Amino acid sequence: MKSNAGESPMKKLSPLFAVVHGLMALLFACAALVLVGIASYQGWLAVSEGFGRETAEAIIEAIGLLAAAVVALQISQTVIEEEVIREAHISAPTRVRRFLSRFMVVIVVAIAVEGLVATFRSHEDPSQMIYAAALMGSVALVMIGWGAFIWLNRAAEELEPEAMADAKQEDEKMG
């Protein structure tokens, strides 16, 4: 790589940031694999003890761990795609919306699974119903907020059609 005397210090540090982002993405992917292993082990233990309400709760909790693994893996993939491969540094509004949308899907699923687990627990302990309702209400609020964010930012997309076209073109190259 040819050094340019007029190059800004941030430009010189850019490869270092890509390496750090790559390491962080690797750690997120490793965390996802560990969570998959724990969920598999918990699911196996639950099924080996027979079938019943406790087994169902344990399996649903394992699903919650798997949802957390999906979150970690999605974060890993997003960081690799946005910060290492594309070197986009998430500055354009289109990229920010795309990043947040990918992240929000897995967050909503994780909260909803936790709400489902709490609903099962509320059959034996009715005091858990408030917690379950609060979680499901949180899912609704997050979805409403996310929808409002997208709706309020649609004007930015109209102002930068070339950014959306570029993002779609990059997706086709990576897919």
Secondary structure by P-SEA (a helix, b strand, c coil): ccccccccccccaaaaaaaaaaaaaaaaaaaaaaaaaaaaaaaaaaaaacccaaaaaaaaaaaaaaaaaaaaaaaaaaaaacccccccccccaaaaaaaaaaaaaaaaaaaaaaaaaaaaaaaccccaaaaaaaaaaaaaaaaaaaaaaaaaaaaaaaacaaaaaaaaaaaaaac
